[in-house]
């Protein structure tokens, strides 16, 4: 069965939604807090077709999970549920890329529609981030990166505006330190450790240590996947 993450504060509601998931042939994975959800999402192999999240939880706002749910390689679309408070949260939720809003009390048909749509969206995100097609986008982006400035004009050798934008996305997502952040543009350009070390006057082992920290914070296996972070941000 395909799994759905349920981050619902009240146990009776959580159990009711879990039963709906089971009826729709999804396997519900139930937690009641942001902390518990974050712990689950730290596992890079976790895979959910969708996440159903309460707008307000005991330890914070449900929207705090948006970014973690979008982390490659297995991003997951969010369905945000709530009562009257959902209306005030709606503009921010939609601007952050929440897939669907579902007002309580909702019907079985309404829930089924939201979950089916979120499942499809999750699959689309994963296809977009697939390494096989990512390579094609990576190559085309590098061509843009090396030939245009922020205003679209031709520049020989670099495109600081575009590169800086991509690097800022990575730095913000990983909450990187200044020492780590200054290496991100070089990593996005595909430079190896020795080249980066020479550019910045660092030992190759120091670069290796910084890169290991960067990848750990972003939950990535290799520096080549940094572009996936950019794509997830742009697509969200």
Secondary structure as GFF3:
##gff-version 3
##sequence-region A 1 236
A	DSSP	beta_strand	2	7	.	.	.	ID=ss1
A	DSSP	alpha_helix	11	23	.	.	.	ID=ss2
A	DSSP	beta_strand	26	31	.	.	.	ID=ss3
A	DSSP	alpha_helix	34	41	.	.	.	ID=ss4
A	DSSP	beta_strand	50	54	.	.	.	ID=ss5
A	DSSP	beta_strand	56	57	.	.	.	ID=ss6
A	DSSP	beta_strand	60	61	.	.	.	ID=ss7
A	DSSP	three_ten_helix	62	65	.	.	.	ID=ss8
A	DSSP	alpha_helix	66	69	.	.	.	ID=ss9
A	DSSP	beta_strand	78	82	.	.	.	ID=ss10
A	DSSP	alpha_helix	85	95	.	.	.	ID=ss11
A	DSSP	beta_strand	100	103	.	.	.	ID=ss12
A	DSSP	alpha_helix	108	128	.	.	.	ID=ss13
A	DSSP	alpha_helix	131	147	.	.	.	ID=ss14
A	DSSP	alpha_helix	160	174	.	.	.	ID=ss15
A	DSSP	alpha_helix	178	188	.	.	.	ID=ss16
A	DSSP	alpha_helix	193	200	.	.	.	ID=ss17
A	DSSP	alpha_helix	204	218	.	.	.	ID=ss18
A	DSSP	three_ten_helix	223	225	.	.	.	ID=ss19
A	DSSP	alpha_helix	226	235	.	.	.	ID=ss20
###
